[in-house]
Amino acid sequence: MNQPMTVPAGFEALIPFARWNLGTADERTSARREASEADLHALYGGVLPHIEAILDACDAFPLGELPESHQGIFNIALSMAEVAPHIEFYRGQVGVPYAFEEQRFVAVHGRDQTWQALPPNGPR
């Protein structure tokens, strides 16, 4: 998203990570691949202390009914989940070592807004 991100009260520390407020899996994967190792470490280190609070705040709403006020922090949490394996397992590498080219894998719902919680086979 290229617009200013608003966050619920108590989550102001996440505003510096607004560039990771990405609503689709395709956007998050692309951002991770285009990021530097330092970018990944900054996101991981900055968001990890807040992850439980983010999930608790988002869990207060029914699946698929997340209000706009919480979508930014939800998207940042998903970006952190995208980045976490690259910090925890791949020593900060932006790609997956010894793997097929990631561009060859196409997510079924990669273009869908994740917060909408679409069923596995699409809208019904």
C-alpha positions as semicolon CSV with decimal commas, in nm:
position;residue;x (nm);y (nm);z (nm)
1;M;0,000;0,000;0,000
2;N;0,122;0,345;-0,083
3;Q;-0,116;0,529;0,149
4;P;-0,054;0,623;0,511
5;M;-0,126;0,337;0,746
6;T;-0,346;0,384;1,048
7;V;-0,314;0,148;1,341
8;P;-0,528;0,080;1,646
9;A;-0,420;0,248;1,970
10;G;-0,120;0,074;2,120
11;F;0,030;-0,031;1,787
12;E;0,205;0,295;1,693
13;A;0,543;0,118;1,705
14;L;0,443;-0,066;1,386
15;I;0,402;0,248;1,174
16;P;0,769;0,238;1,060
17;F;0,687;-0,099;0,899
18;A;0,401;0,041;0,688
19;R;0,575;-0,063;0,366
20;W;0,508;-0,423;0,475
21;N;0,133;-0,356;0,494
22;L;0,070;-0,579;0,194
23;G;-0,271;-0,736;0,150
24;T;-0,191;-1,031;-0,075
25;A;0,044;-1,327;-0,060
26;D;0,185;-1,231;-0,399
27;E;0,274;-0,882;-0,274
28;R;0,437;-1,016;0,042
29;T;0,643;-1,275;-0,145
30;S;0,757;-1,017;-0,399
31;A;0,850;-0,767;-0,126
32;R;1,051;-1,030;0,058
33;R;1,240;-1,129;-0,258
34;E;1,316;-0,763;-0,338
35;A;1,422;-0,675;0,019
36;S;1,773;-0,675;0,155
37;E;1,891;-0,897;0,437
38;A;1,893;-0,587;0,660
39;D;1,529;-0,518;0,566
40;L;1,429;-0,870;0,670
41;H;1,613;-0,845;1,001
42;A;1,455;-0,504;1,073
43;L;1,102;-0,631;1,009
44;Y;1,154;-0,948;1,209
45;G;1,316;-0,774;1,505
46;G;1,070;-0,487;1,507
47;V;0,749;-0,687;1,478
48;L;0,827;-1,002;1,679
49;P;0,782;-0,830;2,018
50;H;0,431;-0,723;1,908
51;I;0,313;-1,038;1,732
52;E;0,105;-1,180;2,018
53;A;-0,069;-0,847;2,071
54;I;-0,138;-0,819;1,697
55;L;-0,290;-1,166;1,684
56;D;-0,496;-1,106;1,999
57;A;-0,630;-0,778;1,857
58;C;-0,722;-0,939;1,525
59;D;-0,871;-1,247;1,691
60;A;-1,136;-1,024;1,849
61;F;-1,318;-1,021;1,512
62;P;-1,494;-1,302;1,325
63;L;-1,304;-1,464;1,039
64;G;-1,334;-1,253;0,726
65;E;-1,474;-0,950;0,912
66;L;-1,155;-0,770;1,011
67;P;-1,221;-0,394;1,019
68;E;-1,008;-0,158;0,814
69;S;-0,853;-0,024;1,136
70;H;-0,684;-0,362;1,194
71;Q;-0,597;-0,464;0,838
72;G;-0,259;-0,288;0,844
73;I;-0,135;-0,467;1,157
74;F;-0,275;-0,796;1,026
75;N;-0,088;-0,750;0,697
76;I;0,234;-0,663;0,881
77;A;0,198;-0,982;1,087
78;L;0,158;-1,181;0,764
79;S;0,467;-1,013;0,619
80;M;0,656;-1,108;0,934
81;A;0,539;-1,467;0,885
82;E;0,668;-1,451;0,526
83;V;1,006;-1,326;0,645
84;A;1,048;-1,538;0,961
85;P;1,175;-1,858;0,793
86;H;1,438;-1,653;0,611
87;I;1,570;-1,524;0,942
88;E;1,522;-1,840;1,148
89;F;1,627;-2,103;0,893
90;Y;1,805;-1,935;0,601
91;R;2,040;-1,696;0,785
92;G;1,874;-1,386;0,645
93;Q;1,884;-1,489;0,279
94;V;1,593;-1,340;0,085
95;G;1,557;-1,651;-0,130
96;V;1,520;-2,015;-0,040
97;P;1,861;-2,179;-0,075
98;Y;1,893;-2,495;-0,286
99;A;1,535;-2,470;-0,412
100;F;1,348;-2,429;-0,737
101;E;1,297;-2,074;-0,857
102;E;1,018;-1,932;-0,645
103;Q;0,859;-1,759;-0,943
104;R;0,769;-2,107;-1,074
105;F;0,523;-2,155;-0,788
106;V;0,191;-1,977;-0,828
107;A;-0,033;-1,934;-0,523
108;V;-0,396;-2,022;-0,597
109;H;-0,521;-1,720;-0,401
110;G;-0,201;-1,517;-0,428
111;R;-0,381;-1,208;-0,560
112;D;-0,666;-1,219;-0,306
113;Q;-0,681;-0,997;0,001
114;T;-0,584;-1,239;0,277
115;W;-0,800;-1,076;0,547
116;Q;-1,113;-1,180;0,358
117;A;-1,041;-1,543;0,453
118;L;-1,153;-1,700;0,128
119;P;-1,227;-2,075;0,138
120;P;-0,958;-2,293;-0,025
121;N;-1,142;-2,325;-0,356
122;G;-1,240;-1,960;-0,392
123;P;-1,554;-1,758;-0,322
124;R;-1,880;-1,945;-0,292
